[in-house]
Amino acid sequence: MTESGALVPRPSAELSTDRHDPRDDWPTEARAIRDQLAEIYGDIDPLPTVAGAWIARGKSRHTRRAYARNFLRWEDYARSSGIHPLQARLPLADAYANHLAALPSKRGGTLSLPTQAQALAAAGSFYTYAVRVDACPADPFASVDRPYIDPDHSPTEGMLPEETARLIQTARDWAPRSYALVTLLYLLGPRIDEILALNADQLGYDRGHTTLPLTLKGGKKKPVPVPPLALDALQAYLDGRTDGPLFVTDTGRRWTQPEVWKHLRVLARRAGIPQATSIKPHTLRHQFITDNLAENVPLERVQDAVGHTNPRTTQRYNRRRRMLDDHPTYALAAKLAARLEPEEG
């Protein structure tokens, strides 16, 4: 019996009718993808259970949601091609890679190379698990060419220190919730999902420091200190509230990432930030790294603060590493301008 089959309860004369279904122990994201696929393929087909069991192995909610989203994109492509995902082979996987490369992005143009790579990695991860539980014979993505990702490049646009201050000032003038969120994102340098996953009762205390327990990539827990400026902003926003999500909507629902992205761009437009249409929460994480390194904080301390396993990743985020201010194009342009004849009229 395969691992996937072992998850599916089968009737037996020797077992009671109230046998526990282990799929009930899966996290929400795993049960959701299983139910969604069961509506398409039925309960007998192994795909819903295999996909759900694979998603359940994700160490964090962020990882499970990202993998589920990317797998459903692949499943839809395979099904629209008339091929069951567990019967897919290399030619279909290659065609899917080409499909991703031509797929339009919501922000214009085509999907970024990292987005394409993540989609292919998620599909490959699913088949690694499916092969392991004997649900299919081989991984069709094993030989698919992946987009090249420059390890030293980051597409996030940096801000000047005065632009960061202007954004935070705008958030302070807008609302206590806005000010608390933007201040935490900049002064702690977390990922947005790490902040939005917190609850109001999770403020802690450790040897003189007020802390928040962030859940990093891979599910690792790490308490981070909250400096007085951020703590004052957070406490003013909470106004004594100690229950429910840390950041909530007007109806008391947990604030979501898409809502935060939209709100941050509203603040950026009001603050006159040049890249207001493309700013994202991760921009403030970049600024945390950039501005700390600019203040000569040792790289290893910044690396540890943001939870990077490789210092090269931290350097990639450092927007001052290749300062545009000192680019040779400016000196060359100045010399050329001095040699050109003045324009007539």
C-alpha positions, -999 to 999 in steps of 0.1 A, spaced: 0 0 0 14 34 -9 18 62 16 -9 82 -3 -33 53 -2 -27 48 35 -42 82 41 -75 72 26 -98 54 51 -112 21 36 -142 2 50 -134 -29 70 -156 -53 90 -130 -52 118 -130 -14 122 -156 9 137 -174 32 115 -161 63 133 -125 56 122 -103 88 124 -94 103 91 -58 115 93 -65 141 67 -84 160 94 -50 166 110 -37 185 80 -32 223 82 -59 244 66 -41 249 33 -37 212 27 -73 204 34 -84 233 12 -64 220 -19 -76 185 -12 -112 196 -12 -108 218 -43 -92 190 -63 -118 164 -50 -145 185 -66 -128 181 -99 -114 146 -98 -136 129 -72 -127 111 -40 -115 80 -56 -88 97 -77 -55 98 -58 -45 133 -69 -65 152 -42 -50 132 -14 -14 132 -28 -15 170 -33 -30 176 1 -4 154 18 24 172 0 11 206 10 7 194 46 45 189 47 52 226 43 69 241 74 51 274 74 17 288 63 34 311 38 52 281 22 20 260 20 0 288 5 27 296 -21 31 260 -31 -6 254 -33 -11 285 -55 16 274 -79 5 238 -80 -31 248 -89 -17 269 -117 1 238 -131 -29 216 -125 -52 239 -144 -27 240 -173 -24 201 -174 -62 196 -172 -68 222 -199 -44 202 -221 -65 171 -215 -38 154 -194 -41 142 -158 -13 157 -137 -2 123 -125 2 112 -161 22 142 -172 55 137 -190 85 159 -199 70 174 -231 40 188 -212 63 202 -185 85 219 -211 54 234 -227 43 247 -193 77 264 -188 72 281 -222 37 291 -211 50 307 -179 76 327 -198 49 342 -220 23 347 -193 14 383 -187 20 398 -153 -6 418 -134 19 447 -132 26 447 -169 50 427 -191 55 390 -185 60 370 -153 94 378 -136 121 352 -138 119 345 -100 81 340 -103 86 315 -132 113 297 -112 91 295 -81 62 280 -102 85 254 -117 101 246 -83 67 240 -67 56 216 -95 89 198 -92 85 195 -54 51 180 -59 64 153 -82 93 145 -59 68 137 -33 44 119 -57 72 96 -69 82 89 -33 46 76 -25 44 57 -58 16 80 -72 35 85 -105 66 69 -121 88 100 -126 91 137 -121 83 154 -155 100 186 -143 133 170 -135 149 179 -168 130 212 -175 153 242 -180 148 267 -152 152 305 -156 186 318 -146 183 340 -115 212 364 -108 221 357 -72 234 393 -68 204 410 -83 173 423 -64 145 440 -84 132 459 -54 138 497 -58 154 514 -29 145 547 -13 166 576 0 167 580 38 146 611 36 120 593 14 117 565 40 112 592 67 86 609 46 67 576 41 67 569 79 56 605 86 28 601 62 17 569 78 18 586 112 -4 613 100 -28 589 83 -38 565 111 -23 547 142 -26 513 124 -7 526 94 21 541 115 25 510 137 27 487 106 52 508 86 73 515 117 76 478 125 84 469 89 112 494 88 127 491 123 125 453 126 131 443 90 106 414 89 87 398 60 51 410 58 37 376 64 57 373 97 41 405 110 5 398 98 6 363 114 11 378 149 -17 382 175 -22 411 199 -14 390 229 21 380 217 41 410 230 67 395 253 95 405 276 131 392 276 158 407 299 147 443 295 135 440 259 99 440 247 97 414 220 76 399 192 79 362 182 84 361 145 80 328 126 107 328 99 110 308 67 110 271 75 89 276 106 118 287 129 107 309 158 127 340 166 119 367 192 129 402 180 132 433 201 107 461 196 125 495 200 106 523 219 96 542 188 79 512 173 65 500 206 49 534 212 33 533 178 21 498 183 6 504 217 -11 536 205 -27 515 178 -37 486 200 -51 510 226 -52 483 253 -65 455 230 -49 421 238 -70 397 218 -74 388 181 -49 394 153 -22 421 158 -33 440 127 -70 440 119 -95 456 95 -123 478 107 -145 446 110 -119 428 132 -107 405 105 -69 399 101 -53 423 77 -42 405 45 -11 410 24 -30 423 -7 -47 449 15 -14 460 30 2 463 -5 -26 485 -17 -25 506 15 12 511 13 10 524 -22 -17 548 -11 7 561 16 36 562 -9 16 583 -34 6 607 -7 43 609 5 54 616 -30 77 585 -33 89 582 -69 82 544 -71 48 547 -54 32 524 -80 56 496 -74 65 499 -37 58 468 -15 63 458 21 96 441 12 109 476 2 111 484 39 129 452 46 155 463 20 157 497 37 163 480 71 193 462 56 206 491 35 204 517 62 220 495 89 249 486 66 252 523 58 256 530 95 284 504 96 265 478 115 285 445 109 271 424 81 268 393 103 246 412 127 223 425 100 222 390 84 212 374 117 185 401 123 168 394 90 172 356 93 193 351 62 214 319 61 238 333 35 255 367 39 254 370 1 216 372 3 219 401 27 244 419 5 220 415 -25 194 434 -5 218 461 3 208 490 -19 240 510 -12 262 482 -24 262 496 -59 252 532 -53 239 549 -84 253 582 -71 288 572 -80 281 556 -114 307 567 -140 280 578 -164 276 611 -145 312 621 -148 313 611 -184 281 631 -192 295 662 -174 327 661 -195 307 657 -227 284 686 -218 314 708 -213 328 700 -248 295 704 -267 288 736 -285 260 756 -269 226 751 -286 216 780 -308 187 801 -297 
